[in-house]
Every structure is written in structure tokens, then in C-alpha cells.
Amino acid sequence: MQNSKRNNTLFLVLTLLLLFLFLLNISLGSVAIPIKEVFKSLIGENLSKETWQYIILNYRLPKAITAVLVGMGLSISGLLMQTLFRNPLAGPYVLGLSSGSSLGVAFVVLGAGLLPEFATSLLLSSYGIVLASCLGSFLVLLAVLFVSHRLRDTMAILIVGLMFGSFTSAIVGVLTYFSTAEQLQKFTFWSLGNIGNLSWTSISILSISVFVGLLLSLFSIKPLNALLLGENYAKSLGLNYSKSRLIILFATSILAGSITAFAGPIAFVGLAVPHIAKLAFQTSNHTVLFWSTLLFGAIIMLICDIFSHFPGSDLILPINAITSIIGAPIVIWLLIRKQKMMG
């Protein structure tokens, strides 16, 4: 009973923190906008400056929504992979989806010189790169699903995913070797991640993909709890293991694949947030972990995005660098703290 009360209090604090950070994220930037004005804009009231309204609706709000979607999606897919493979180092990209996306984008960006001029301009547009990324991760997904159908051993799927990653990285390496400096720069910028350039259409597509992935994850809560005690025990409880595994793999693929397509491969979040949720709530129950991981993922991504902007400056650091710089020390500190508490 006491634990339940503690969890409810924590959920309330996290929800309020998420709302505050969402408003703060929109208010900070090269032009500082008071939080009160941001709130007025979001509830449809007129602001004292018209330019503020334009900045909020066209730049800041889409970026904040993208940060929340990316944080939630990657964190949940990380939680799914860690439970399915019973490996604390498993993350959303363990199936090789990120590598597949990178390969698709590398073919378009680095191999553009081999194509006719009209095809090059079409493929190098923002939607061309998104499409290439989607196609790359989708092909890897098909390969992983085919392999998972043939292989009964879950750990073998993990190894196959890593092999796909190595194979695609090798091809990207070959394409990189033959590329120009301009092509390399464009590919490097994509690989550093970006959540600030999405149109409302792109955000709508990403929202639908993330919603579908989260819905499939929500239906997987009972199987995930059963899998904590091992594959054989889960089967003895009457769990259709093959079907549950397929749903979990598919949910992760939708979440990680769509986010990588629109925002680039974003490191750390999917690997670390599930650990932060487990340490904060001190539970392995996925009913609690699902919602706590969602909240922590959105909060951490908003914090990382806030830190990537220098106040009063146009300078923006790559989101990928910030997630790792901020995140890695937090996880190390949490793990040391946990060890001390246990000791």
C-alpha cells in the first residue's frame, strides 16, 4: 500500500515536471519568450507580440512535440528489448534497424552522384531522405522477422541483429570512402540527429507511427511480465511465446524505425531510460515501468533539447552528442548509488 502511494506521488511529480519542461523548452531559444506567453499561445489567446506567436507555432512547438515523441518511443522500445533479450545492454537499435536506416540514407546521400540529376534532387529532399531511411529499416525489419520465424532461440535473433548492423556499417564505410567532402558532411549531420526541422505533416506521420508502436507495447505488458521469469516459465503460464515475441519485435521496429527516419539515430535514450525508471520506481512490474519509462523518456529528451541550445544564441549543438554527454554520467551515478544502497 505504501509502495503504491509512493508510486502515485512519483507519477504526479513526473507529470508536472513534464508539463513544466514542455513549456520551458518552448520558451527558451535565441529569442526568449516568457512561459506565461507560451501558455497563452497554447490555449489560443493572443500574445503581446505577433512574432512570438509565429516562432512558437512554426518552430518551437513542433520541436517540443518531436522531443516528447522521440523520448517516449525510444525509451519504450529499449524497455521491450531489454526484457525480451533479458540483457540490460540491449537498446532500440539492437535489431540493426538504425544501421538499416543509415544504409538507406547513405545510398541516397553518398551515392547521389551515380544517379541522374532529376533523381538526385528528388532523393536529396527531406522526404527523399526520410523515405530512404524508412526503406532501409523496413528491409532490415523484414529480414529480422524472417529470421525470428526460423530461429527459436531469442539470443540468436540478438546476434543476427548485431550481424546485420556490422554488415550494413561495412557497406556505409565503402560508400563513405568514395564520397565527396560535401556528401560526407550531409551524411554526418544526419547521423548526429535532428529534432528541429520537422514540418507539421512529418510530425503527424511520426505521431501515428509512435502511437501504433506504443499501443502494441501496451498489449505486450502481460507477456513481458511473464518473460521476466524466463522463456520456459512464460510458456508454462500458457503464453504464446512466438506470437508475443513477434508483436514485441514489430512494436520496437515501428518505434525505432520511424523515429530514426525522421530524427536520425539518437543514442543513449533507449538504452538508459528503462534503467532510470527501474531505479526510481524500484519495480520490475511492466504495468508501472511502461508509464514511468514513457514519462522519463519525454522528460530526458526535453532536458537534452534545452541543453542543446545556447541561451540568446543561434548556436545549436547536435542532439545526439547532448543525449550521451548528459545521460551517461546520470546512469553511472544511479548504478553506483544502487550498489551503495544494496551494500
DRENRO-611224 format. One line per 3 residues: their letters; for each residue z, x, y of N, C-alpha, C. Coordinates in steps of 0.02 Angstrom, whole numbers. Layout:
! residues N
a> Z/X/Y/Z/X/Y/Z/X/Y ~ ...
This chain:
! residues 343
mqn> 0/42/-60/0/0/0/0/44/63 ~ 43/96/62/48/142/119/-18/179/129 ~ -49/199/72/-113/235/74/-168/191/104
skr> -167/126/85/-216/78/111/-208/69/187 ~ -145/67/210/-131/60/282/-155/122/320 ~ -144/181/289/-166/244/320/-242/246/326
nnt> -275/225/271/-349/223/271/-376/176/325 ~ -346/117/331/-369/68/381/-361/96/452 ~ -305/131/464/-293/162/530/-346/216/544
lfl> -359/257/491/-410/310/498/-479/281/512 ~ -496/227/477/-561/194/488/-567/168/560 ~ -513/140/586/-512/113/654/-521/170/705
vlt> -486/226/694/-491/284/739/-562/312/738 ~ -591/318/678/-659/345/671/-711/300/704 ~ -702/234/697/-749/187/727/-747/191/803
lll> -686/194/831/-678/200/904/-705/267/929 ~ -693/320/890/-719/386/908/-795/387/908 ~ -825/353/858/-898/349/853/-927/313/915
lfl> -897/258/934/-920/220/993/-915/262/1056 ~ -858/297/1064/-848/340/1123/-899/396/1125 ~ -910/430/1068/-958/486/1065/-1030/463/1077
fll> -1045/401/1054/-1112/373/1065/-1125/366/1140 ~ -1076/339/1176/-1081/330/1249/-1082/398/1284 ~ -1039/445/1261/-1035/512/1291/-1101/549/1281
nis> -1131/543/1222/-1194/576/1206/-1249/553/1254 ~ -1249/488/1270/-1300/461/1316/-1286/483/1388 ~ -1222/491/1405/-1205/506/1475/-1217/579/1493
lgs> -1212/625/1443/-1220/697/1457/-1292/720/1452 ~ -1309/771/1490/-1376/799/1489/-1391/834/1554 ~ -1455/849/1567/-1473/884/1629/-1455/842/1690
vai> -1456/774/1682/-1433/728/1734/-1372/693/1706 ~ -1314/703/1737/-1252/671/1712/-1250/598/1736 ~ -1239/552/1688/-1234/481/1704/-1164/458/1685
pik> -1127/426/1731/-1059/403/1714/-1058/357/1653 ~ -1007/364/1610/-1003/323/1548/-1002/248/1565 ~ -971/230/1621/-968/160/1642/-1038/132/1654
evf> -1081/175/1684/-1151/155/1698/-1190/149/1632 ~ -1176/194/1585/-1209/191/1519/-1192/126/1484 ~ -1128/108/1486/-1105/45/1455/-1139/-15/1487
ksl> -1143/-14/1554/-1176/-70/1591/-1249/-76/1570 ~ -1282/-18/1561/-1353/-18/1541/-1362/-48/1472 ~ -1317/-31/1425/-1322/-54/1356/-1309/-129/1349
ige> -1269/-158/1395/-1257/-231/1391/-1304/-270/1437 ~ -1354/-234/1465/-1408/-269/1501/-1397/-279/1575 ~ -1346/-248/1604/-1334/-255/1676/-1375/-203/1715
nls> -1387/-219/1780/-1425/-173/1823/-1381/-114/1844 ~ -1412/-55/1847/-1375/5/1867/-1385/19/1941 ~ -1340/62/1969/-1344/79/2040/-1406/123/2054
ket> -1430/159/2003/-1491/199/2011/-1542/180/1958 ~ -1603/166/1980/-1656/146/1932/-1675/202/1885 ~ -1673/264/1911/-1692/322/1869/-1645/329/1809
wqy> -1581/312/1818/-1533/316/1763/-1553/269/1706 ~ -1574/209/1726/-1595/159/1676/-1654/186/1635 ~ -1702/217/1670/-1762/244/1638/-1743/300/1590
iil> -1699/346/1613/-1677/403/1571/-1642/377/1509 ~ -1597/328/1517/-1559/302/1460/-1605/269/1409 ~ -1647/224/1431/-1689/185/1384/-1745/225/1352
nyr> -1771/275/1388/-1829/312/1361/-1812/378/1329 ~ -1754/407/1345/-1738/473/1317/-1671/475/1281 ~ -1618/456/1316/-1550/465/1288/-1534/417/1231
lpk> -1549/352/1240/-1532/303/1188/-1570/316/1122 ~ -1637/328/1125/-1672/344/1062/-1643/405/1026 ~ -1624/456/1066/-1596/518/1037/-1528/505/1003
ait> -1486/465/1037/-1419/450/1009/-1425/409/945 ~ -1471/360/944/-1482/319/885/-1508/363/827 ~ -1554/408/843/-1581/454/792/-1525/497/763
avl> -1481/523/806/-1425/564/783/-1381/526/734 ~ -1367/462/750/-1325/420/705/-1360/409/638 ~ -1425/392/640/-1463/380/579/-1466/443/535
vgm> -1481/499/567/-1486/563/531/-1419/582/499 ~ -1365/577/539/-1298/593/514/-1278/551/456 ~ -1288/485/461/-1270/438/407/-1312/451/345
gls> -1377/455/353/-1423/462/296/-1412/526/257 ~ -1408/583/292/-1399/647/257/-1330/652/224 ~ -1279/626/257/-1211/629/229/-1205/589/164
isg> -1234/529/164/-1231/486/104/-1272/517/48 ~ -1331/543/64/-1372/574/11/-1337/635/-18 ~ -1299/672/24/-1259/728/-1/-1204/706/-48
llm> -1171/651/-30/-1118/623/-72/-1146/601/-140 ~ -1204/569/-140/-1236/547/-203/-1252/606/-248 ~ -1280/658/-219/-1300/717/-259/-1239/754/-287
qtl> -1186/760/-246/-1126/796/-270/-1092/759/-327 ~ -1093/693/-325/-1062/654/-379/-1107/654/-441 ~ -1172/643/-431/-1218/640/-488/-1219/705/-527
frn> -1223/761/-491/-1227/826/-524/-1159/858/-536 ~ -1106/824/-511/-1037/848/-516/-1034/921/-494 ~ -1066/933/-436/-1071/1000/-407/-1056/997/-332
pla> -1002/1029/-310/-984/1025/-238/-1034/1058/-192 ~ -1079/1099/-220/-1129/1134/-179/-1196/1097/-176 ~ -1200/1040/-209/-1262/1000/-207/-1268/965/-139
gpy> -1328/963/-112/-1339/930/-48/-1400/885/-53 ~ -1419/853/2/-1475/805/0/-1542/838/-17 ~ -1548/905/-6/-1612/939/-17/-1615/975/-84
vlg> -1566/960/-127/-1562/996/-191/-1620/977/-238 ~ -1652/920/-226/-1708/899/-269/-1774/931/-249 ~ -1773/971/-195/-1834/1004/-172/-1874/963/-123
lss> -1845/906/-98/-1882/862/-52/-1896/896/15 ~ -1848/935/39/-1857/971/102/-1913/1021/95 ~ -1915/1055/38/-1968/1104/25/-2036/1070/22
gss> -2038/1010/-9/-2100/971/-12/-2124/953/57 ~ -2077/930/100/-2094/914/169/-2120/975/206 ~ -2085/1031/197/-2105/1094/230/-2175/1114/208
lgv> -2190/1104/144/-2256/1122/119/-2311/1078/151 ~ -2296/1012/155/-2344/966/186/-2358/985/258 ~ -2304/1000/296/-2312/1019/367/-2346/1087/372
afv> -2329/1133/326/-2360/1199/328/-2435/1195/317 ~ -2457/1152/271/-2529/1143/259/-2564/1119/322 ~ -2531/1072/358/-2561/1044/419/-2559/1094/477
vlg> -2500/1123/489/-2491/1167/547/-2522/1236/536 ~ -2507/1265/478/-2530/1334/465/-2602/1337/437 ~ -2623/1282/405/-2691/1282/377/-2740/1244/420
agl> -2719/1226/481/-2762/1186/526/-2828/1220/543 ~ -2827/1286/546/-2887/1323/564/-2944/1316/514 ~ -2927/1297/452/-2978/1291/400/-3014/1223/402
lpe> -2987/1177/443/-3014/1109/445/-3062/1100/505 ~ -3106/1048/503/-3148/1033/561/-3105/1016/622 ~ -3133/1023/682/-3094/1015/744/-3064/945/752
fat> -3104/892/736/-3079/823/745/-3020/810/698 ~ -3023/837/637/-2969/829/588/-2907/867/610 ~ -2917/925/640/-2861/966/664/-2821/929/717
sll> -2857/902/768/-2822/867/823/-2785/805/798 ~ -2814/772/748/-2782/712/720/-2719/730/681 ~ -2724/782/639/-2668/802/597/-2612/835/635
lss> -2629/869/690/-2578/904/729/-2542/859/780 ~ -2560/795/781/-2522/747/822/-2454/737/789 ~ -2406/707/826/-2338/698/798/-2340/656/735
ygi> -2382/604/734/-2386/561/674/-2420/595/616 ~ -2467/641/632/-2500/680/579/-2450/724/543 ~ -2405/755/581/-2353/798/552/-2303/757/511
vla> -2285/698/538/-2239/654/502/-2270/632/436 ~ -2334/614/438/-2370/592/378/-2374/648/326 ~ -2388/708/350/-2392/766/304/-2324/780/272
scl> -2271/774/313/-2204/784/287/-2185/732/235 ~ -2201/668/251/-2188/612/204/-2225/623/138 ~ -2289/642/144/-2330/652/84/-2303/708/41
gsf> -2282/763/74/-2255/820/37/-2192/802/-1 ~ -2144/767/33/-2082/749/-1/-2094/695/-54 ~ -2144/651/-42/-2160/598/-90/-2188/627/-155
lvl> -2230/678/-148/-2259/709/-208/-2205/744/-249 ~ -2157/776/-214/-2101/809/-249/-2058/755/-282 ~ -2047/699/-246/-2008/643/-274/-2039/618/-339
lav> -2106/607/-338/-2140/584/-399/-2130/633/-456 ~ -2136/698/-440/-2127/749/-491/-2055/748/-519 ~ -2005/741/-474/-1935/739/-495/-1921/678/-538
lfv> -1948/619/-517/-1938/557/-555/-1971/562/-624 ~ -2030/594/-627/-2065/603/-691/-2023/647/-737 ~ -1997/702/-708/-1955/749/-747/-1890/714/-769
shr> -1859/675/-724/-1795/641/-741/-1805/590/-797 ~ -1866/562/-801/-1881/515/-855/-1887/551/-922 ~ -1912/614/-919/-1921/653/-980/-1857/690/-1002
lrd> -1818/711/-951/-1758/751/-967/-1695/708/-968 ~ -1655/715/-1019/-1593/677/-1022/-1536/714/-988 ~ -1541/780/-985/-1488/820/-956/-1494/820/-879
tma> -1441/796/-846/-1442/792/-773/-1444/860/-741 ~ -1410/910/-770/-1411/977/-741/-1481/1007/-743 ~ -1521/987/-793/-1590/1013/-797/-1631/988/-738
ili> -1616/926/-714/-1652/899/-655/-1635/941/-594 ~ -1571/962/-589/-1549/1004/-533/-1588/1070/-534 ~ -1596/1100/-592/-1633/1164/-598/-1706/1154/-580
vgl> -1735/1097/-605/-1806/1082/-589/-1815/1074/-514 ~ -1767/1040/-481/-1770/1031/-408/-1770/1098/-372 ~ -1727/1144/-395/-1723/1211/-365/-1788/1250/-378
mfg> -1818/1240/-437/-1881/1274/-453/-1938/1248/-408 ~ -1939/1182/-397/-1988/1153/-351/-1981/1184/-282 ~ -1917/1192/-261/-1902/1222/-196/-1929/1293/-191
sft> -1919/1332/-244/-1942/1402/-245/-2018/1406/-244 ~ -2049/1362/-283/-2123/1360/-289/-2155/1343/-222 ~ -2130/1290/-189/-2159/1269/-125/-2145/1321/-70
sai> -2086/1352/-73/-2069/1405/-24/-2118/1464/-30 ~ -2137/1479/-92/-2184/1534/-103/-2252/1518/-72 ~ -2275/1456/-81/-2340/1436/-52/-2336/1437/25
vgv> -2280/1413/52/-2270/1415/125/-2271/1488/149 ~ -2241/1533/110/-2241/1605/126/-2312/1633/130 ~ -2355/1613/82/-2425/1636/81/-2462/1610/143
lty> -2452/1544/158/-2485/1515/217/-2461/1549/282 ~ -2397/1565/284/-2367/1599/342/-2400/1667/354 ~ -2412/1702/299/-2440/1769/302/-2509/1770/336
fst> -2548/1716/325/-2616/1713/352/-2621/1673/417 ~ -2564/1657/448/-2565/1614/508/-2563/1654/572 ~ -2584/1619/626/-2582/1650/693/-2511/1642/722
aeq> -2498/1678/776/-2432/1675/809/-2417/1605/834 ~ -2469/1572/861/-2460/1503/888/-2443/1454/832 ~ -2477/1459/775/-2463/1415/718/-2393/1427/691
lqk> -2374/1490/687/-2307/1508/663/-2253/1480/708 ~ -2265/1483/774/-2216/1458/822/-2207/1382/813 ~ -2262/1347/805/-2259/1274/797/-2221/1255/733
ftf> -2235/1291/679/-2201/1278/615/-2127/1295/619 ~ -2111/1350/653/-2040/1370/662/-2002/1317/701 ~ -2033/1291/755/-2000/1239/795/-1986/1177/753
wsl> -2034/1159/710/-2023/1100/666/-1965/1114/618 ~ -1963/1174/590/-1911/1190/540/-1841/1195/570 ~ -1836/1202/637/-1771/1205/670/-1741/1136/682
gni> -1780/1084/669/-1755/1015/676/-1757/991/748 ~ -1772/928/757/-1775/898/825/-1763/823/820 ~ -1712/799/856/-1699/727/855/-1714/693/922
gnl> -1744/732/967/-1753/706/1035/-1822/681/1053 ~ -1871/686/1009/-1939/668/1028/-1966/606/994 ~ -1923/563/969/-1946/505/931/-1959/445/976
swt> -2016/412/964/-2032/351/1001/-1994/293/969 ~ -1993/235/1003/-1959/177/975/-1991/154/910 ~ -2057/163/903/-2092/146/840/-2067/190/783
sis> -2062/256/797/-2038/303/746/-1966/286/726 ~ -1925/269/776/-1855/252/762/-1851/189/719 ~ -1895/140/732/-1896/79/691/-1912/94/618
ils> -1962/137/607/-1982/156/539/-1925/193/505 ~ -1895/241/542/-1839/280/515/-1779/235/499 ~ -1764/187/544/-1708/140/533/-1716/100/469
isv> -1777/75/458/-1791/35/397/-1781/79/335 ~ -1809/140/337/-1803/186/279/-1730/202/264 ~ -1691/218/317/-1620/235/309/-1581/174/283
fvg> -1597/115/310/-1563/53/288/-1575/40/214 ~ -1638/48/191/-1654/38/120/-1617/88/77 ~ -1617/151/98/-1581/204/61/-1506/191/57
lll> -1476/169/113/-1404/154/114/-1387/93/71 ~ -1432/44/70/-1422/-16/29/-1422/2/-45 ~ -1469/44/-65/-1471/68/-135/-1408/108/-152
slf> -1385/147/-104/-1323/187/-113/-1262/142/-122 ~ -1261/88/-83/-1206/40/-86/-1202/7/-155 ~ -1261/-8/-184/-1263/-37/-251/-1243/13/-305
sik> -1242/77/-286/-1227/130/-335/-1153/149/-335 ~ -1111/116/-296/-1040/135/-290/-1004/132/-357 ~ -1012/77/-395/-978/71/-460/-1002/125/-509
pln> -1068/134/-517/-1091/189/-561/-1065/257/-540 ~ -1060/270/-475/-1036/335/-450/-963/345/-469 ~ -923/292/-463/-852/297/-483/-845/311/-558
all> -889/279/-597/-889/290/-670/-910/361/-687 ~ -958/388/-649/-984/456/-662/-934/512/-647 ~ -883/496/-608/-831/546/-592/-797/573/-654
lge> -792/530/-705/-758/549/-767/-806/577/-820 ~ -868/586/-800/-917/616/-846/-967/566/-872 ~ -1024/593/-893/-1080/552/-915/-1063/510/-977
nya> -1030/541/-1026/-1013/506/-1088/-964/449/-1077 ~ -914/461/-1033/-864/410/-1018/-898/351/-982 ~ -944/367/-936/-980/315/-899/-1020/271/-947
ksl> -1052/303/-997/-1090/265/-1047/-1045/221/-1089 ~ -984/247/-1104/-937/208/-1145/-911/146/-1108 ~ -916/148/-1041/-896/90/-1000/-952/38/-995
gln> -1008/54/-1027/-1065/8/-1028/-1115/19/-971 ~ -1111/79/-939/-1157/94/-884/-1225/113/-911 ~ -1277/82/-882/-1346/101/-899/-1361/165/-860
ysk> -1348/222/-893/-1349/286/-859/-1417/303/-830 ~ -1470/294/-870/-1537/313/-847/-1558/273/-785 ~ -1542/208/-786/-1560/164/-729/-1521/184/-667
srl> -1455/196/-676/-1412/214/-619/-1434/281/-589 ~ -1450/329/-633/-1472/394/-610/-1537/389/-570 ~ -1582/347/-594/-1647/336/-560/-1636/307/-490
iil> -1591/257/-484/-1577/225/-420/-1546/276/-371 ~ -1499/317/-397/-1466/367/-355/-1517/419/-330 ~ -1561/442/-375/-1613/490/-356/-1661/460/-305
fat> -1679/397/-315/-1726/363/-271/-1695/353/-201 ~ -1631/333/-200/-1596/322/-135/-1593/388/-96 ~ -1575/442/-131/-1572/508/-99/-1640/529/-72
sil> -1692/516/-111/-1760/535/-92/-1783/497/-30 ~ -1768/432/-27/-1787/393/32/-1751/419/95 ~ -1685/430/87/-1645/452/145/-1667/522/168
ags> -1665/570/122/-1681/640/140/-1754/648/161 ~ -1799/614/124/-1871/620/138/-1890/592/206 ~ -1866/532/223/-1884/501/287/-1853/539/346
ita> -1791/562/338/-1758/599/393/-1793/666/405 ~ -1811/701/351/-1846/765/359/-1914/754/391 ~ -1948/699/374/-2013/684/403/-2010/676/478
fag> -1959/640/502/-1955/625/574/-1914/676/615 ~ -1864/707/584/-1819/751/623/-1822/824/600 ~ -1860/838/547/-1861/906/521/-1804/917/472
pia> -1803/974/437/-1749/987/389/-1685/1007/425 ~ -1635/964/423/-1572/977/459/-1519/1001/410 ~ -1494/1061/422/-1448/1094/375/-1376/1069/383
fvg> -1336/1085/334/-1263/1080/333/-1235/1009/326 ~ -1260/961/366/-1228/894/370/-1219/862/302 ~ -1273/859/262/-1269/827/197/-1224/862/148
lav> -1218/927/154/-1176/967/109/-1102/961/127 ~ -1087/963/192/-1017/970/213/-980/904/226 ~ -1015/854/254/-981/792/274/-944/758/216
phi> -974/753/155/-936/721/100/-870/757/86 ~ -868/824/93/-805/862/84/-754/844/137 ~ -778/838/200/-734/820/256/-704/750/244
akl> -746/703/220/-722/634/206/-670/634/150 ~ -684/673/98/-637/676/41/-569/706/62 ~ -572/758/103/-510/790/126/-471/746/175
afq> -507/709/217/-474/667/267/-441/606/234 ~ -476/575/186/-451/514/155/-414/526/89 ~ -418/588/64/-383/609/3/-394/559/-55
tsn> -457/545/-67/-475/499/-121/-542/519/-152 ~ -553/496/-213/-619/506/-244/-652/438/-257 ~ -621/385/-232/-648/317/-238/-708/309/-191
htv> -767/295/-220/-828/293/-180/-833/231/-134 ~ -792/181/-146/-790/123/-100/-764/147/-32 ~ -713/190/-34/-685/219/28/-731/275/53
lfw> -754/318/7/-794/376/26/-861/356/58 ~ -891/301/35/-955/280/62/-949/268/138 ~ -900/226/157/-893/208/228/-866/266/270
stl> -821/306/241/-794/363/279/-847/416/290 ~ -890/427/239/-944/477/245/-995/454/297 ~ -1009/388/298/-1054/360/349/-1029/376/419
lfg> -965/360/431/-936/370/498/-932/443/517 ~ -908/485/471/-903/557/485/-972/587/498 ~ -1022/566/459/-1090/592/468/-1117/578/537
aii> -1110/515/560/-1134/495/627/-1095/533/681 ~ -1029/538/673/-986/572/723/-1005/645/730 ~ -1011/680/673/-1026/752/675/-1095/766/704
mli> -1143/723/687/-1211/732/714/-1212/721/789 ~ -1175/672/814/-1171/660/887/-1137/719/922 ~ -1084/746/891/-1050/805/920/-1097/865/923
cdi> -1134/876/869/-1182/932/867/-1236/923/920 ~ -1259/862/930/-1310/849/980/-1283/860/1051 ~ -1219/841/1062/-1187/853/1128/-1183/928/1141
fsh> -1164/968/1091/-1158/1040/1099/-1225/1075/1107 ~ -1278/1043/1084/-1345/1075/1089/-1372/1072/1160 ~ -1341/1031/1203/-1363/1026/1273/-1316/1064/1319
fpg> -1343/1106/1361/-1302/1139/1412/-1294/1091/1471 ~ -1232/1074/1490/-1222/1026/1545/-1257/1048/1609 ~ -1293/1002/1640/-1327/1015/1703/-1387/1060/1697
sdl> -1410/1072/1634/-1467/1117/1623/-1519/1083/1579 ~ -1581/1105/1583/-1634/1078/1540/-1637/1114/1473 ~ -1596/1165/1465/-1597/1205/1403/-1566/1167/1344
ilp> -1604/1162/1290/-1581/1128/1230/-1586/1175/1171 ~ -1531/1186/1136/-1531/1229/1077/-1555/1190/1016 ~ -1584/1225/966/-1607/1189/905/-1548/1156/869
ina> -1557/1094/849/-1503/1055/817/-1481/1087/751 ~ -1529/1118/717/-1514/1149/652/-1464/1207/659 ~ -1472/1245/712/-1427/1301/724/-1356/1276/740
its> -1353/1223/781/-1288/1196/802/-1250/1166/742 ~ -1285/1129/698/-1251/1098/641/-1217/1150/597 ~ -1250/1207/589/-1221/1260/547/-1166/1298/584
iig> -1177/1313/649/-1127/1351/688/-1062/1312/693 ~ -1067/1247/706/-1006/1206/713/-978/1188/645 ~ -1022/1170/599/-1000/1142/535/-969/1190/486
api> -1000/1249/477/-975/1296/427/-901/1316/438 ~ -881/1335/499/-810/1353/509/-762/1294/497 ~ -785/1233/514/-742/1173/502/-727/1166/428
viw> -780/1171/386/-771/1163/314/-728/1218/285 ~ -738/1281/307/-697/1337/283/-624/1324/300 ~ -611/1302/363/-543/1288/385/-511/1232/344
lli> -550/1178/332/-524/1122/293/-507/1141/222 ~ -550/1183/191/-538/1205/122/-476/1250/118 ~ -467/1295/167/-408/1339/169/-345/1296/178
rkq> -351/1246/223/-294/1201/236/-275/1162/173 ~ -327/1140/137/-315/1102/75/-279/1146/23 ~ -301/1209/19/-271/1256/-28/-198/1269/-12
kmm> -182/1275/54/-113/1285/76/-69/1225/58 ~ -99/1165/69/-61/1102/54/-47/1097/-21 ~ -96/1118/-62/-87/1115/-135/-38/1169/-158
g> -41/1227/-122/3/1282/-140/75/1269/-117
